[in-house]
Amino acid sequence: MDRTGETVRVVGISGSLRRASFSTSLLKILAVKAAPAIDIQVVTLEDIPLYNEDLDRSPEVPSVASFRKIIAASDGVLIATPEYNHGMPGVVKNALDWASRPVFESCFKDKPVSIISSSKAFTGGVRAQYQLRETLISMHAHLVMGPEVVVGGVHAKLAEDVYQDEQGLTFMLRSLDRLREEILGRRLVCA
Ligand SMILES: Cc1cc2nc3c(=O)[nH]c(=O)nc-3n(C[C@H](O)[C@H](O)[C@H](O)COP(=O)(O)O)c2cc1C
């Protein structure tokens, strides 16, 4: 079956709240480059409160309910995150803690997920990426396999929202192709 014309819907979660965030810029650039095969909806996490189990009941906190809903309605998730102190930023962990409930029945269960980490350092946030993988595994998300996408020296590659490293961009888009293939493969099984 030819599936080249099929669009898949992916939520692009930025791990940074910074106005001029490289992570958010990367997602916006990829959203343009990957369309129309992949429709990336970029979301940021400023409205998600700190996790509190006392608040995690009906009626849901509205911002959390809407976050869970867009993940549940998506075909897949792309997380673009910086590294903070050798780990993922607290805002990412916090949002995933909310999204992880109900445990083992959450909106992330079996959801295909890809990760891009970036940093000004040449290590490209690889430690945050591995920490994030562990958390996603605990949530029974489906990590899309393939070479890790780690963007080192990100500040030198982005200028005015244009990505200057063609090879790196191709590498990122290939990773998105793998995410799309995973999603389409599932549609085939379910059809
Ligand atoms: C609190 C804090 C801790 C950081 N720790 C690390 C780190 O451990 N490793 C690293 O490579 N970069 C570290 N950085 C640099 C960020 O990863 C880098 O500035 C990143 O590009 C910021 O992402 P953003 O542009 O999406 O906001 C840190 C930055 C901050 C603010």
The ligand as a Gaussian input file, in Angstrom:
#p B3LYP/6-31G(d) Opt

LIG

0 1
 C       20.108000      25.610000      34.892000
 C       20.893000      25.209000      33.675000
 C       21.655000      24.073000      33.696000
 C       22.343000      23.667000      32.557000
 N       23.049000      22.509000      32.587000
 C       23.594000      22.037000      31.450000
 C       24.220000      20.755000      31.432000
 O       24.287000      20.048000      32.402000
 N       24.741000      20.320000      30.260000
 C       24.666000      21.071000      29.101000
 O       25.125000      20.608000      28.056000
 N       24.089000      22.293000      29.105000
 C       23.562000      22.789000      30.242000
 N       22.942000      24.004000      30.244000
 C       22.891000      24.762000      28.995000
 C       21.609000      24.480000      28.227000
 O       21.439000      23.110000      27.941000
 C       21.626000      25.257000      26.915000
 O       21.753000      26.613000      27.176000
 C       20.387000      24.987000      26.098000
 O       20.646000      25.330000      24.789000
 C       19.188000      25.760000      26.585000
 O       18.061000      25.258000      25.901000
 P       16.988000      26.228000      25.282000
 O       17.684000      27.086000      24.270000
 O       15.988000      25.322000      24.603000
 O       16.400000      27.032000      26.371000
 C       22.283000      24.443000      31.375000
 C       21.505000      25.622000      31.377000
 C       20.827000      25.991000      32.494000
 C       19.981000      27.253000      32.464000

